Amino acid sequence: MTTASTPSDVARTAPVRATDGASRTGTTVAYLRYVAGKLGGAAVSLLAVLVTSFFLFRIIPGDPVKAMTHGVPTSAEQLATLRRQFGLDLPMWQQFTDYCGKALSGDLGMSYQFRAPVGELIATKLPATLLLTGVAVLLYSALGLWLGTRSAWNHGGLGDKLNTGVALTLWSVPSFWLGLLLIIVFSVGIGPVPGLFPTGGMESGTGETGFAYVLDVAHHMVLPVLTLVAVGYAQTLLVMRSSLLDEMGGDYLTTARAKGLRDDVVRRRHAVPNALLPTVTMVFINLGHVAAGSILVETVFSWPGLGGLFYQALSVPDLPLVQGLFVVFAGAMILMNLIADLLYPLLDPRVGR
C-alpha cells in the first residue's frame, strides 16, 4: 500500500535536487573552462610553431637560389631576378609578416625546387605517409599496451624481465640503423636467408591493379612497418608498465579482490583504466606521428611520403616546403595532444575540476 508524500518529505527532497543541479552546472562550467584553456594553449603553441618555422630554417647554411641553379651557368642578374621572384630580396621582417599572413590563410607558399604550391605537394605525399605510419602506429600501440599490461601485472617474473629487456634494447636502437640491417638481411639476403622483400619504394611499378596492387604495396610495407613497430612499441610498453605498477598498490584493488572478483577482472576493469592516462598521451602523440611520418625510415626505404619529401626539401634548402612541412608536422602533434587533453575528463572525472 502506498502513502502520499507529505509536504515535509517534499521539502527534504527539493534541496537535494537543487544541489544535484547546481553540481552538474558547476561541473559543466569547470569543463568548459578547462576546454577553453586547452584551446588557448593550442593556439599559442601553433603561433610559436609559425615563428619557429620561419627563423629556424633560415639559419641553415646555403643559398637556395644558388643551390637550385647549381651546375647551370647563371649570371648575377638572373640570380637577382630569382631572388626577387621568390621574395628573398625583401627585408626579413617583411618576409616574416608575409609568411605568417599567408600561412594563417592556408597558403604555405610555392616550392623553390618543384615550382608547385606547397599545399599540393603535401597533399600528394600525405596518403603514402598515412598508410605506412598509420598501420605501424596501430600495431605498436596495441602491442605495447598488451605487453606492458602483462609485464606489470606479473612484474618480477621471467616474462616481465624478457619483455622489459627487449623493449629497452629496441628503444635504444636508431631506426635508420635497424632499417638498414633489415634491408641487408631480408632484402639483399645473407647466408642461408634469401632476399624476400624489396629494398625500397612503395610499389614495383609493373602496372598491377586491384588485389594484386594491394598485395604489392603490402609486400613493400613489411620492412618499413617492422622497423617502426620494433622501435615504437617499446616506449608504449614501458610507459604502460610503469603506470600500471603505480596503480597496483592501490586500496581499491584490494577492495575489489576482497569482493571476490577474479584477478583478470580486477586488472581489466579497475587497474588498467586508471593506468591509461599517461598511456593515452603516448598513444595520441604516436597518432600525431602518423602525419609527420618518419623521416629516417622513409628515407632509408625510399618511401614516397612526407618524410622523404622533407629530406629532399632540407637538402636544398627549399624554405617554403621545409616550413610548410614543419607546420604540418607540429600542427598534427598539437592537435593530437589537444584531443588527448579533452579526453582526460572522460577517463578520469577529477581532471578539469
BELTA-V760153 format. One record per helix or strand of 2 or more residues. SS is the DSSP state (~ for helix, > for strand). FROM is the first residue (numbers start at 1). TO is the last residue. Records with the same first field share a line. If there is no record, write none. Layout:
SS=FROM-TO ; FROM-TO
This chain:
~=7-59 ; 64-68 ; 76-85 ; 92-104 ; 118-153 ; 158-171 ; 175-189 ; 210-247 ; 251-258 ; 263-274 ; 276-292 ; 295-300 ; 306-316 ; 319-347
